[in-house]
Amino acid sequence: MAECQCTLRNYLSINLKPGYHRDGDIMVGGLVTLETSYPLAHLSFTTVPSFEGTTFPISLNYYNFLAFVSAVEEINNSSELLPNLTLGFHIYDPYNNLFLMYTAAMNILSGMDTGIPNYSCKTSGPLVAVIEGLPAEKSSEFSSLSRIYHYPQISYASGNLVMSDTVKFPYFYRTVPTELHLCAGIVRLLKHFGWTWVGIFASDDENSMKGVQILREGIEESGGCIEFIETFSQSKSILLQDLEAISKTIRTSSTKVIILYCNTDHTEIIKYTPIWEPPGKVWIIAAEWLFILPSYNIDRKNTLAFAVTKKTIPSFHKFVREVNPAIFPNDSFIAMWWKDLCNNQCPKSIQRSCSSNETSGYLLHCDLINSGNSYNVYNAVYGLAHALHDVFTSGSGNTILWSGESESILEFFPWKVHHYMKNLHFQNALGEEVFFDNGDFAIGYDIISPTYLPDGTRSNDVVGSYNPYAPPGQEFTIYEEVIMWESTFTETPPQSKCSLNCPPGFRKLTREGQVVCCYDCIPCPEGEVSNQTDMDICTRCPEDQWSNQKRDTCTPKVIIFLSNEESLGIALTLISIFFFLITASVLRIFIHFQDTPIVKANNRDLSYILLISLMLCFLCSLIFIGRPEKVTCILRQTVFGIIFSISLSSVLAKTITVVMAFQATKPGSKLRKWMGSRVSNSIVLSCSLIQTVLCLVWLFTAPPFPYLNMKSEVGTILIECNEGSVVAFYCVLGYLGFLAGISFIVAFLAKNLPDRFNEAKYITFSMLVFCSVWVSFIPTYLSTKGKYMVAMEIFAILASSAGLLGCIFFPKCYIILLKPERNSRKYLTKNLND
């Protein structure tokens, strides 16, 4: 009676092959594509469609069908998983055609080959889920049906980005990773090889466009740029038209890396097009089909494909090798498919024992059993079985199934499965942990590339992987030595950049109006470095360091000070010692001839004080030579100021003594009582004391200190003595100028006094030399830098001291040593009377 109730006339006459059915206590629907149908007319859904056209069998997909059946049989034979229950299935071929997909789905939901919506003929157990291998956009379309009936939808092929939204697609699960991980893996691959200049070639469907958007964001965030994004229509006829312009774009583009982002249906068409012909291009694809089926002898040596990680299932290999093909639906294509497995060149794990007349030489799929989605199908069936097992062992499961009220309760059975699908966690036959991450299977991608063997054959080897669920640091791996690159590349791995790398010492300058990857390289300015390639900015060196000539590293700045080990310091030291010895010799001459008239004529005590102070002046210049320290910085200016004040006050005292001596010789002069050493000594002491007080005030308020001047000269650190108080410094120098000026004026006024009695003319000339030296010193000192400023000050000290020594004492030494007859009272008296 039930069969009569379920016999209805189909409302459309469609040439659709019947599905493969096997009864069970629980039924699982399957949409497994074995052939791709291309109808001649575009489906408008406004009239009854015509399915006249061409179909292409996909030999690799037959493994997916067999994996489905194999997994169900294993579960039914298991005493641990779903004991006392059997799984049944309805498997249909959707032909990668939207209308036929809906028809097949209706057949599964209704339980019969009629495809009648909202009609259910349950001649076997209830349907609990549908496992499908639809492309991304068709998987999304099918979810509209699964949501209506609340059936779990488990995909083993679609990484559709949109369907990761668990709110919009609450009943969707998959045993392949979401394409979000695919995009992340592609970005990691580009970053690893430094490919910052890429092109993208994609289909214009919603999923591919969203993937391109994610790729763009990831590439730009990692510092890369996209030269072009070319899309092609899903229509076959438009596709062939679009590719002419796209091929030209690929040939003329400067990028060496092109990403192909589309589903396997489009890849099947694209592989027969001329876009692969331009040499020197590296292709990154999201499907491995290009490595599997022949396509006009295209050399894909420079192709890297992301394929979902696949594993070998030993029990499945045994099933393929030993199963009887007669139990499956059969046609000429399937018959040939099984014959291919009889060839001796097939792997032993799946090679079938056949008679000689059954053997075929067509080995298209023989050695590619692990290249399809059979591993994903296997995990999908087992995942559903484990979820069902958890339902029935949860305490309420048995009541639901065997309560006797099954007809009303079992309609809500799929609701119970979802809870356990979301929390699914089990070990598969290979001992691997299997679980879902918000409906997405926790699995990664293998990166495969063709390797050409010496005998001319090609092997598709795994050259890397990307698994976001791997331990930190192990998500991405690549084996560069395994990859074979085209011989036309000048370097391996090839580089794909809009601009050449900016070496260390340079920074990038983006070209106006272009993307950030197109730039010029400009050298870093002085004091800045870049120690890596392609730096956006140059880094300023620390204050105590400077950039080297190549601008790629900071080196310690050259420390500069007037050293006593360099030629300038040695020369000034020798000059100072030389003049010290000369002055000491003059002092010795004056002491030896102290009782002669020429020594006694102008207060010999002042002459001794002046000579000793000049000796100290020559020696104090040595304090300026060498590395400035705290003590030497304090002594430099203070010792120089005090000693020079003694010298100048001695000169002033000698000048005043000359004037007083001349005036005292006049009759009735009251200056006689002021003659003597007390007045001259008082002048020296008082004038020196004032300078000493100024220096003490300086030291107690803001004393000089060592200072690292890093800005005086480029790339150097000048160690100098900071004056501390600039006011005190100029007060000390000003006081010396004041003493020199007074001495010069007094000596100038006394220059016409009788020559034999005084040295006024010599003092005048010495003061003229002294003032000339220090007046010219000031602008010269301010215009020099570094250690030469110190050298200029030393030179001024030596020159002014030598001027005093030469102008005042050398004429007397000349008379004492070379003209002794003139150094007598008789000679002086005679000249005076004359």
Secondary structure, 3 states (H helix, E strand, C coil): CHHHHCCCCCCCCCCCCCCEEECCCEEEEEECCCEEEEECCCCCCCCCCCCCEEEEECHHHHHHHHHHHHHHHHHHCCCCCCCCCCEEEEEECCCCCHHHHHHHHHHHHHCCCCCCCCCCCCCCCCEEEEEECCCHHHHHHHHHHHHHHCCCEEECCCCCCHHHCCCCCCCEEECCCCHHHHHHHHHHHHHHHCCCEEEEEEECCHHHHHHHHHHHHHHHHCCCEEEEEEEECCCHHHHHHHHHHHHHHHHHCCCCEEEEECCHHHHHHHCCCHHHCCCCCEEEECCCHHHCCCCCCCCCCCEEEEEECCCCCHHHHHHHHHCCHHHCCCCHHHHHHHHHCCCCCCCCCCCCCCCHHHCCCCCCCCCCCCCCCHHHHHHHHHHHHHHHHHHHCCCCHHHHHHCCCHHHHHHHHHHHHHHHHHCCEEECCCCCEEEEECCEECCCEEEEEEEECCCCCEEEEEEEEECCCCCCCCCEEECHHHCCCCCCCCCCCCCCCCCCCCCCCEEEEECCCCCCCCEEEEECCCCEECCCCCCCCCEECCCCEEECCCCCCEEECEEECCCCCCHHHHHHHHHHHHHHHHHHHHHHHHHHCCCCHHHHCCCHHHHHHHHHHHHHHHHHHHHHCCCCCHHHHHHHHHHHHHHHHHHHHHHHHHHHHHHHHHHHCCCCCHHHHHCCHHHHHHHHHHHHHHHHHHHHHHHHHCCCEEEEECCCCCCEEEEEEECCCHHHHHHHHHHHHHHHHHHHHHHHHCCCCCCCCCCHHHHHHHHHHHHHHHHHHHHHHHHCCCHHHHHHHHHHHHHHHHHHHHHHHHHHHHHHHHCHHHCCHHHHHHHHHC
